[in-house]
């Protein structure tokens, strides 16, 4: 054997299968020659979930696999390990990794990229972790779709009018992107399905969107936020701003305005927070996120990006951090990969600087609001921009084709509304997500 064959290559490990991790691993494959380093990607799932389209999965307009991008299809020479990281030993430069069958032993790293993503943020409100439904994963989206359809079925056969109205009452907490899109699209779905239930009345169907903030979609500004509010209110949705949930059980929700809502469905979308692993690293944090420099570096040999990283936004007037969005996670992953490659002698390091290209929100039907490159749009024009942006941002040609095909089919045929019953209720509860250890993906 030649002398070069006996030289151990440095090990680069990427932890987390979200946008930042997936794009970091792909960029490392392009930037590093095969002999420069061994690449390992550790993820709790075998796919990247294109989370901006989760509301469409919940509304039954997209098959869940349409927005699941297989990791192995996009990564050709990276070792992909489907497992969770329980601990990081910075002194020994090792990771404690757990797979379904148990520990797979310590994994050594010379360069480490932490892209641990986020989980749904909960509050110490009685009943939230037990009874609220989230929308952060494909499992949660599929369960929510089945659950909403099940409420229509149960309402149709209910003998008690009060029970029927409770089954037809749906409460969404959080009026940001996920909450507003989910409420709007599911409201549109239930409204269009009512004609298949002759015993149900349109006036008994009730959707509520609740948030402590003074407006919905605040990131889009007052003009587009107001337009979105007008659209969903015109469909009959109740919006209660400056209001929070004080308690909930399996039959009702108590609000801070003193009202009690009888319902069996509460969707919790009040934001995200880093997973439990981040809290155990004993590294500097800002608002729970790992504090990185403008090169996305935490310490020697360690970088972080995506939802769990707090990087200062130089374009912010308030010196805030970049928001935890897919747009930033994707670009941070690429910059982080360039800096890791530079530390191995390939290329030059770069700072992370990025202005939002635009923001979009799909409100179901032909309604949407968008702000591409700062230009405010509403209605069908915003709808076209929203669809085009998602097709552009999906990191797989095969997924783009299938998503586009589903959208075209939906134009001429009503989406198939059927409960698959493939997800156990416990698997979609927030309590399970919050108690899970390691990397959530």
Order of alpha helices (4+ residues) and beta strands (2+ residues): beta-alpha-beta-beta-alpha-beta-alpha-beta-beta-beta-beta-beta-beta-alpha-alpha-alpha-beta-alpha-beta-alpha-beta-beta-beta-beta-beta-beta-alpha-beta-beta-beta-beta-beta-alpha-beta-beta-beta-alpha-alpha-alpha
